Every structure is written in structure tokens, then in C-alpha cells.
Amino acid sequence: MEARKAPNPLEPYVVISADCHAELPTEQYREYVDPDYREDFEVYLAEKAAASQVGGFIDEQFAQDWFSEHGEGIAGGWDVGLRDKELDSDGVVGEVIFPDADAVSGVAGAPFGAGLAQSGSLDPGRAMAGARAHNRWLAELCSHSPERRAGVAVVPILADVDAAVAEITRAAESGLRGGIMIPALWASYPPYHDRRYDKVWAACQDLQMPVHTHVGAAPQQEYGEHLGIYVTEVRWWGVRPLWFALWSGVFERFPGLRWGATECGAFWANDLLWLMDTRYLREHSAKKMSHLLEGDLTMPPSAYFDRNCFIGATTTERRELARRYEIGVSNMLWGNDFPHPEGTWPHTREWLRRSFWDIPIDETRQILGLAAAEVYNFDLDALAPWPGASVLPRRTWAKTMR
């Protein structure tokens, strides 16, 4: 029997960020907006300009300092040349791209609110028009070094399922291979356990387009000025659609569908899987439940999670890494959140040293890039030559942490 080759600590790490962001300054979407919505777009621009973009939930002094120190890098949210410069400097060779490049002032944002905070409360026609405009532009961005980019299409699936399937198909044909992002809040529309969405799941399975929810949307009208409520539960809203899909048998009916919850943390996963499995297996607290509990499921929830689901574990925390065996090492996809201030950019190398210095080499490689390469079909041979591949090798990390 051939001995297993030990991981080489000096081999560069191929780092793929499973959570980056790109978007145009809103007024620059004009040419990408459907002609029937151009007039609405001008009204939307005027309304957006009249609204205060900084203040309230954002600290004004922080915003001033952030733009003063990182203005050029932030422009990488839409300028592909600056983007590659920043990613290379950060040691990132591949990226999965979500909307909302500007998480501070909101200057860069898809038309009609078709971004991270999209929900069922948006006007359906405008929401789809805004999504299509963003997806058209994103496909152009991803055409530059396409081996490096997996763009995620914004698709409002709630109001018109057939229109959503058409946009998913069009987005895939345009080169957006990162999958789709759906609203985390469905408002007055049927929840995701409803079979009306099976057309969407079938299209995504057939086209190998992962389905995502992303942190951002929450019922902010309920919070008043209590920001602490928002930061406490916003990740919960982002993850919630996952258990609607799981318990209603979506992954049983569509075994090839991939489903990700991005930038919602990973800390919740092992406890949630324990909770769902113990209920499914009728342990003490669930003995009284009827057959409606398991529904169409043929195996425990954790088995579906391992087969179908993944976590975009943006800015992965040490306490989350400590739970990696319960969550699943290959279920955790690291991200630098470029160009958001809550991410690791522009100090990713330092963050990686502090976070992964004692994690086994093969597991580090999985979380930092190999797991994302599998989900999004990145060609590792094509990525290897990129300058960002020279992330500091393991021996340097260990010396740094002593």
C-alpha cells in the first residue's frame, strides 16, 4: 500500500474568496436597464439622491475615514483593473461575486433595490428590471479573467416563477456560473416550502447554479433605533430559508441542487444540525410528534446538509474553526468580503496568519479554496499562475505566531 504523501507546508495556498462584492455606482446602470423601465429608473435615482445614505446605522466618522483611506480600493467594486490589483495584493486568486459593492454609503447599488436587501416587499416588475440590469453588467465584469470569477445572479423568484427561470437560464448562458441569490424574506408571497418554486430548483440543478441567500435583509421597520436587535438577528433571517427548503423535501426531490448561506456566520450550524437531527430521529423531546415531522425526508437533516449545503463562512472566526468537524470542513467556504469594511480586505494575509496558524494544512486548503473550487467549478490549474497564489506558506505562519 502506497504511503500517503504528507502535505507540503511550503506550497502556496490557492485562496478563493466565496464572498466578494461588485456593483456599479447606481446612475451608471442606465444603459443596462430595460427600456420600459428607464423612466422609472430616473425617478428612482432622484429618490435615492434625496435619501440620506450615511448616518443612522453607519457611524459618520468611520465612513469618512474609510473612504479617505481606501477610496481607490473601494473603486475596485466596479473597476476591474483596480479590482484585480486589490485581490492580488490580498492574496486572493478567485472570487465569488455578490452585489452591493458599497456597504457604507450605498452609492454603488443595483437599480430598484435589487441587491443584498431584496425581499418580497419590492415592486415585482422593478425588482426584476433591477436584477436584470445588474446581471447584464456583472456578466461583462466576469468576462475579464473569467477563470477567476464566479458571478452570482440576482434573481427575484417570488412573484413570477416562470420569469425567474427565464432569467436564471439567461444569466447562466451569459457566463454567470456562480449561481443565483434569492430573497431571504418573502413578505406576502408563499414561503420556500411551496412546490411552486420547484421550477426554480429544477432549473438551478440542471444548470449547476447554486442557490444562495446572503445576509442583509431583515424587517428593519420593526427595530426603531435599536441597532442591537438588527445585528443580533440579521444572520438568522439569512439562514432561515435553508430549513424551509430542507424540511419540505427540496433536497430529496433535487439531490443535485447546491444551497449556500453566505456571510451569515458558521457558528450556528452544528447546533442547528444537532437540533434538527434529534427531532427527526424522535429523541425524547420529539417523541410526541406525528409523521408530519419527517414528511418526505428519507435521511436525517444533517445528511442533506452534507450533500447539498454549504456555508459562505466570510471572515471565518476562530470559534467557528473550532467547530469545523461538526459543521464539516468541506462545508465551510472562506471569504474576504471585498470591498466591505467588515471583511478581511485589505489585510487578509494577516487575518489568515492569526486564524489558521494551527489548523492542519489539508483542512486549511479546503476552507480557503478547494471547497469553493468544487462548488463553483473553478479550474485550479488555471488559477495557479495568478500572483495571489503566493499566500505566505505555512512555515512563515508558524514563525509569525510564536
N, C-alpha and C positions, 0 to 999 in steps of 0.2 A: 504494500500500500504506500503510495507516494506521500511523503510528509507535506503538510500544509505549509505554504510559504508564509513567513511572518510578514506583517505589514511593514513597509518601508517608511520610517518616520521622517526621512528627508525628501520624500517625493512630494511635490507641490499638491495642494488640495484644490480640486475643481469646485469652486464655490458658485452656486446658483441661488439667487435670491428669489424665493417663492412669493415675495410680496414687494413689488415696486409700483410706482405710480407715474402716470403720464397723462397730460391733458393740455389743451391749448388755452391761452387767455380767451375768455368766453367770446369776445367780439370777433376773434379770428375764425370761429366756426361758421361764419356767414355762408361761405361758398359750399360748405358741406351739408347745410340744412336743406331739406326737401323744399322745392319752390313754393308749394302750397302753404308752408309754414314760415316763409321769410318775413311776412308782415308781423306775425305773432312773435317772431324772434326779435324784431326791433322793439316791440313793446316789452318783451322780457328783459332786454338789455337795459332799457330805461328804468324798469322796476328794480333791477339788480343794482344799478348805479345809485339809486336813491336810498337803498338799504345800507345800513352801517355794516361793514364787513369785519372790522376789528373792534373788540370790546365785548362786554358780556362774558362769554365763556372763555375768551382769549385774553391773556394779560398783555396790555398795550406795550409796556416797556419790553417785554420778551419779544413781541412781534417786531418792534423797531430794531432791536439788537440782532435778531435772527436774520432779517433781510439785509442789514448792514454787513454782517459777517459772511453771509452765504448767498448773496444775490446771484453771482454767476452760476453757482451750482444749482440753485433753485430753477434757473432758466433751463437747466437740463431736463426739466419736466416736459419740455416741448421741443427743445433744440437738440437734435440727435448728435451733433458734434460735441456739444458740451456734455451731453448725457454719457457718451462713451468715455470721455475724459474722466468724469467723476466715477463711473463704475470701475474703470481700470485702476484709478487711484485707490479705490476702496477694496480692490482685490476680487471683484465680482465679475465672472465671465459670462453668466447667463442670467436672464431675468424673466419673471412672470409679471405682466403689466396690468394693473387695475387702474381705474380712473381716479380723479382728484389729485392732481399734482401739487396743489397748494392747499395745505391743511391749516393754514394760519389766516391769510387774508381772504381767501376764496376768489381771488382774481382769476385764477385758472379754474374753470369749471365747465362741464358739459352743458349744452343748452337745456333749458326747462327742468333743471334739477335731476337730470338722468345720470347721477353719479353714485357714490357710496351710500348716500342717504335716500336713494329712491325707495318708494313704497307705494302701496295701493292707493294712497291719497292723491297722487298726481293725476292730472288730466290724461286719459289714456292716449289720445292722439298726439298730444305734445310730448308725452313721455317717450313714445316710440320714435317720434321725429328726432328728439334729442339724442336718443340712443343710437339711431342710425347715423346721425351726423358724427358722433364721437367714434363709432366703429369704423366709418369710412376713413377718418383721419388716422386712427390707430393702425389700420392696415397699411397705410402709407409709411408711418413711422417704423413698423415692423419689417417693411421691405428693405430697410437698411440693415445689413447684417442679420438676415432672418434666422440664421442658425443660433443666434444669440438671444432671440426674443420670442416669447410666447405671449401674445396679446390676448387678454380676456375681454370678450364682447359683452357689453351691457345689453341685457335683454329683459324688458318688462313683460313677463309672461302672464300676468294676471287677467287682463281684460279680454284679450283676443289670442287664444292659444294658437290658432292657425297662422296668424300674423307673426307670432313669436317663432314658430317653427320655420317660417319662411326666412326670418332674419337670422336665425341660427344657421340655416343652410347657406345663406348668402355670406355670412361672416366667415364660416369655415372655408368657403370657396375663395374668399378674398385673402386667405392666409392667416387668419386669426386662429391659431391652434391651441391657445391657452384655455379654451372652453368658454363658458358663459358665467356671468354674475346675475343672480336673480334677486328680487326684492326680499328682504328679510321680514318685512311687515306687509301683510296682505290686506289690511284695513277691512273693507266690507266685502272683499272677494272670498271665495272658498279657500280654506287652508290647503296646504300641500298634501294632505292625506286624500284629497278628492281625486277620483280617477280621471277627471277632465284634463289633468296635467300629464297623463300617460303619454300623450303625443310628444310632449317636450322631452320627457325622459327617454323615450324611444329614439328620438332624433339625436339626442346627445350621445346615447350609447352607440348608435350606428356610425356617427361621425367621429367618435372618440373625442368628444368635447366634454371635459369635466364640468360639473355644475358647482358653482361657488356661492356661498354667502360671505359677506365681508362686514366687519364691524363698522358701525357708523349710524345706521338707522335706529331710532328709538322714539318713543312717544314724548318728545321734549315738551309738548304743551302741558304735560302733567307735572313738570318739575318745578315750575316757578323759577326762583333764583337759586334753587338748591342744587348746585352743580354736583355735589357729592352723590346725589341719587343717580344722576346720569352716569358718572364714572363707575358706580357700583354695578349697574345692571346692563350697560350697553353691550357688553360681550355676551350676556345671556340672550339678548334679542338676536344677536348674530348667529348663535349656535342653535337656537330653538327649532328652526326648520328641519334640522338634521333628524331629530327624534320624531317629528311628524312623518317624514319620509320613511324612516326605519320601521316604526311600529305599524305603519299602514301597508307594509309589504312592497314598497318601491324597489328595494334591493333584491327581494325574492323574484319579482317579475322581471327585473332588468339587472341580471347578475354582472353584466359588464359595465354598468354605469359607475363612474367615479364621482365622489361628492366631497367637497372640501369646505371647511370653515376657516377663514383666513383672518389673521390679526385679532382673533378672539381669545388669545392665550391658549395654553395647553393644560393648565393646572386643573381644569375641571374634568378632564377626560377619564382618568382612571376611576374616580369616584362615581361618575355618571355610568360608566360601563358596569361597575360593581352593582350599582342600584338597579339598572335595567336587567342584568343577568339574574340577580337574586329574585326579582319579581317574576321573570319569565320562567324560572326553574321552580316556582312555587315554594320558596323557602317560607319560614314561619309567617312573616308579615303579609304574605300574598296568598296564603292557603285558601282564603275565602273567595278568591276571585274566580269568575266563570271562564269559559273557553274564549270569551271575547278578548281576554288578556293577550294571548299569543296570536290570535287572528290567523293570518296566512303564513306566519313565520314557521320555518322548519328547523331553525337552529337558533342558539342564543344571540341576543343583540351584539355581543362583543365579536362574534364570528362574522357578522355582516360588516361591522366596523372595520375589522382587519382586512376584509376582502375588498370593500367598496369605498371606504372613507379615509380621509387624511386631514391633517391639521396644518394650515399655514402658520407655523409657530414663530411668528415675527418676533425678533429681538428675544430669542429664547432665554428664559431665566434659569438660573442655577437650580432653583427648587423644582422647575419643570424637568430639567435634565435628570434630576434625582429620581423622577418617576418614569423614566423613559422605557423601562422594561414592562411596566404595566400598561402604558399607553401604546407601546410598540415603536421601536427605534425607527423603522421604515415608515411609520405613520406621521413622523414629525418632520416638517419641511421648514428649514430656517429661512428667514428673510431679513433684509436690512431696512426695508420700508422707505427706500429712497423716493423722493427727497423730503420726507417728513421729519420734523424735529424729534418725534418720539421714537424714531428708529435708531440704528447704529451709525448711519452715514452722518458725517464723513470720517468716523473713527472706527470703522468696522474691524480693522486689524487688531486694535487694542481690545475691543469687545470680545473678539474671538479668543485672544490670549487669556483673558480673565474668565471666560465662560467655559472653554473646552480644554483647558490645560491638562486636566486629569481624566478626561473621557477617552476610552480606548480608541485607537486610531481608526479601526474599521467602522466603528459606530459614528465617530466624528465625520468621516467621509460620507456616510449615509445621510446624516442630518443636514450637512452643509451643501450637499449637491446631488448625490447619487439617487436619493429618494425622489427628488424633483425631476431628475432626468428620466426616471421611469414613468412618472405620472404624465409628464408633458412631452415625452418623446424627444428629448434633446439628444443630439448626436455628440457624444463625449469626445470622439476623435476630432470633430470639427471645432469643439470648444478649446481643446488643449492648447493650441498655439496662442490663444489670447494672452496679452500681457498680464491680465489679472490673475492668471493661473498660478502666479508665483507668490501665493499667500505664504507667509512665513512658515517654514516647516516645523515639525513637532519638537525637534531638539531645541530650537530657538524659543518656543513657547515655554518649555520646561525651565530653561535658564531664566527667562523673564519672571517667572512666578516664584523663584526661590528667594 
